[in-house]
Amino acid sequence: MRARTYHDSDADLDVLTGRTVAVVGYGNQGCAQAQNLRDSRVRVVVGNRDDDYRARAVHDGFEVLGIDQAARAGRIVLLLIPDEVQAGVVAEQIAPGLGAGDTLVVASGYNLAFGLLDLPADVDVVMVAPRMIGEAVRDRYLRGAGYPCLVSVERDVTGTALATALAVARGIGATAAGAIESSAREEAALDLFSEQAIWPTVFAVLQASYEVLADAGFSDEAILDEMYLSGEPAEVFARISEMGLLEQLRVHSRTSQYGQLLHLERSAELVGTLRDRFARILRGEILSGRFAAEWSAPGADTESRIRALLDRAGTHPLIAAERAVRARG
Ligand code: NDP
């Protein structure tokens, strides 16, 4: 299925003329997006609690208000605080300040996809979600380079929500390389899928590999360098992104190419097993809302849940080996 891509020429920055943009949160994304918008000649105020991030925004020359004041001041409000605190902050400090025809902009689909934000019925709701860390959002804007970004309209009361979303996307530099039309549901599902299906499987591959290689008597130093400490996998992923999954094989030796392709062909059964497992995760955990209900339940003790899982993951011999190798320098 092909998605529509929006470029600079699809986005009119004049749509933002005379409309103050309130950037709520001055962390990874807030700091970058606020500066990019200001450099795009958009009027920006920052909303933040009175602590370190506030001081950083003041230092960068912004007018900084309390979050509730910023929500009242902005006709467009960018919600750039961590996903897990958004529901409470929106209900208590942002929703009361939103007026009819205002626009709330999220940078991640999670809370919208799972119905966790309680918003007035008369505001537009859009998503402008960079697929890029904040530092690079700023750096690429300054270099005139774009970065991947997903854009969607979740609620269009005014009839102009898409124009607003695209203007914000252009103002932060996201249409320079083309922003992809998406939805909060799609963005959230893809994010959760990589977190719950792809990356745990990569961890599992590393654990199983360590067990087999250590059992064969190879040294921890050599095994870990081979698997990831050397940084080689990061180089391979960079080539995949630049050249393509199959095309990048050309930068590997002939022996490596032959071995990789031969064993890929012999992995058909494994692909089938993973496909079944991943489909269960996608449908049973993610799209069903079961994971979000568990993780975002009011009062859920998320910190101790993560701590318990981290402690258990830390008991695998690979972790002890890695710590020992790092300690030996
Ligand atoms: P950060 O963790 O960097 O956000 C920090 C900001 O949130 C600070 O201004 C902090 O202010 C404020 N904040 C934290 N807790 C609270 C709270 N309880 N009440 C009020 N303000 C609070 O967030 P990110 O920039 O990483 O993420 C923002 C959004 O962007 C999220 O939706 C995320 O999913 C999305 N996103 C993030 C990306 C990234 O690379 N990090 C990439 C793409 C999207 P204080 O001084 O009060 O602590």
Residues whose N, C-alpha, C, O or C-beta is under 5 A from the ligand:
A	BS01	NDP	G25 Y26 G27 N28 Q29 G30 N48 R49 D51 D52 Y53 R54 L79 L80 I81 P82 D83 V85 V89 A107 S108 P130 M132 I133 G134
